[in-house]
Amino acid sequence: MINIRGKVIYGEQIGSRTGYPTANLHWRVLCNKKVKKGVYAVWAEMSGKIHQGLLVVGVPGVKKFKKGKVEIYLLDYKKKIYGHWLNISIIKFLRPIREFKKVSQLNIQVRKDIRRAKGFFFKINSN
């Protein structure tokens, strides 16, 4: 299991505008970590509480946004968390990064990723 720690920073607000607010971390949180670009199911600890989440490492999914990113979407958590520290444990690779021409296509994939991650967490919590 790979663990990373980072402080939530301001991003481009793309996730918030599309209904999936993400917490952005500086890309340096991955220094000396062997994490390939992709989407992962993760545990995220914040202020002593554990949350399920999706971690995106790499270039965002819409062609016009080209900056490298490390973003996390906390499942079923909608409050703003700028400035908070997250301790993230990467537990499952879900898919490689893909580029989408439209935000609507990205949102369809995000919904699939969320369903897949929730199914994964349900399975491990049931055992």
C-alpha positions as CSV (number, residue, x, y, z in Angstrom):
1,M,0.0,0.0,0.0
2,I,1.3,3.5,-0.9
3,N,0.7,6.3,1.5
4,I,0.8,10.0,0.7
5,R,0.2,13.1,2.8
6,G,-0.7,16.6,1.5
7,K,-2.4,19.8,2.3
8,V,-5.5,20.7,0.2
9,I,-4.8,23.6,-2.1
10,Y,-6.9,25.7,-4.5
11,G,-7.3,24.3,-8.0
12,E,-9.2,25.4,-11.1
13,Q,-12.6,24.7,-9.5
14,I,-13.4,22.4,-12.4
15,G,-14.7,19.6,-10.2
16,S,-16.9,21.9,-8.2
17,R,-18.5,23.4,-11.4
18,T,-19.2,19.9,-12.7
19,G,-20.8,18.5,-9.5
20,Y,-17.8,16.5,-8.3
21,P,-15.7,18.8,-6.1
22,T,-12.2,17.5,-5.7
23,A,-9.5,18.3,-3.2
24,N,-6.3,19.3,-5.0
25,L,-2.9,18.4,-3.6
26,H,0.4,19.6,-4.9
27,W,2.0,17.2,-7.3
28,R,5.1,17.0,-5.1
29,V,3.2,14.7,-2.6
30,L,4.2,12.0,-5.1
31,C,8.0,12.6,-4.9
32,N,9.8,9.3,-4.4
33,K,6.5,7.4,-4.7
34,K,6.0,4.9,-7.5
35,V,2.5,5.9,-8.5
36,K,1.5,5.7,-12.1
37,K,-1.1,8.0,-13.7
38,G,-4.6,6.8,-13.2
39,V,-7.6,6.6,-11.0
40,Y,-7.5,4.8,-7.6
41,A,-9.7,3.8,-4.7
42,V,-8.3,5.2,-1.5
43,W,-8.8,5.7,2.2
44,A,-8.3,9.3,3.2
45,E,-7.9,10.4,6.8
46,M,-8.8,14.0,7.6
47,S,-9.1,15.4,11.1
48,G,-9.1,12.0,12.6
49,K,-11.9,10.6,10.4
50,I,-11.5,8.1,7.6
51,H,-13.3,8.7,4.3
52,Q,-13.5,6.6,1.1
53,G,-12.4,8.3,-2.0
54,L,-11.1,8.4,-5.6
55,L,-7.7,9.6,-6.3
56,V,-6.7,10.9,-9.7
57,V,-3.1,11.1,-10.6
58,G,-2.1,12.7,-13.9
59,V,-3.6,15.0,-16.4
60,P,-7.3,15.9,-15.9
61,G,-9.8,14.2,-18.2
62,V,-10.7,17.1,-20.4
63,K,-8.4,17.9,-23.3
64,K,-8.2,21.7,-22.7
65,F,-6.7,21.2,-19.2
66,K,-3.1,20.1,-19.4
67,K,-1.5,20.6,-16.0
68,G,-0.4,17.6,-14.0
69,K,-2.8,16.9,-11.1
70,V,-3.2,15.0,-7.9
71,E,-6.9,15.3,-6.9
72,I,-9.1,13.4,-4.5
73,Y,-12.8,13.1,-4.5
74,L,-14.2,12.1,-1.1
75,L,-17.2,9.9,-1.7
76,D,-20.4,11.3,0.0
77,Y,-18.6,14.3,1.4
78,K,-19.4,17.8,0.1
79,K,-17.9,20.3,2.6
80,K,-15.0,22.6,1.6
81,I,-11.7,21.3,2.9
82,Y,-9.1,23.9,1.7
83,G,-6.1,24.0,4.0
84,H,-6.8,20.6,5.6
85,W,-4.2,17.9,5.6
86,L,-5.1,14.5,4.1
87,N,-3.3,11.2,4.8
88,I,-4.1,9.0,1.8
89,S,-3.7,5.3,1.5
90,I,-3.9,4.0,-2.1
91,I,-5.6,0.6,-2.1
92,K,-6.7,-0.2,-5.6
93,F,-5.9,0.9,-9.1
94,L,-9.2,1.4,-11.0
95,R,-8.2,2.6,-14.5
96,P,-5.7,4.5,-16.5
97,I,-6.0,8.2,-17.3
98,R,-8.1,9.0,-20.4
99,E,-8.8,12.2,-22.2
100,F,-12.3,13.3,-22.9
101,K,-13.4,15.9,-25.5
102,K,-16.4,17.1,-23.4
103,V,-17.0,17.6,-19.7
104,S,-20.2,15.7,-20.1
105,Q,-18.2,12.6,-21.2
106,L,-15.9,13.0,-18.2
107,N,-18.9,13.2,-15.9
108,I,-20.2,9.9,-17.2
109,Q,-16.9,8.3,-16.5
110,V,-16.7,9.8,-13.1
111,R,-20.1,8.4,-12.2
112,K,-18.8,5.0,-13.4
113,D,-15.7,5.4,-11.3
114,I,-17.7,6.3,-8.2
115,R,-20.0,3.2,-8.6
116,R,-16.9,1.0,-9.1
117,A,-15.2,2.4,-6.0
118,K,-18.3,2.1,-3.9
119,G,-18.7,-1.5,-5.0
120,F,-15.1,-2.2,-4.1
121,F,-15.5,-0.6,-0.6
122,F,-18.8,-2.5,-0.1
123,K,-17.1,-5.7,-0.9
124,I,-14.1,-5.2,1.4
125,N,-16.4,-3.9,4.2
126,S,-18.6,-7.0,3.9
127,N,-15.7,-9.4,4.5
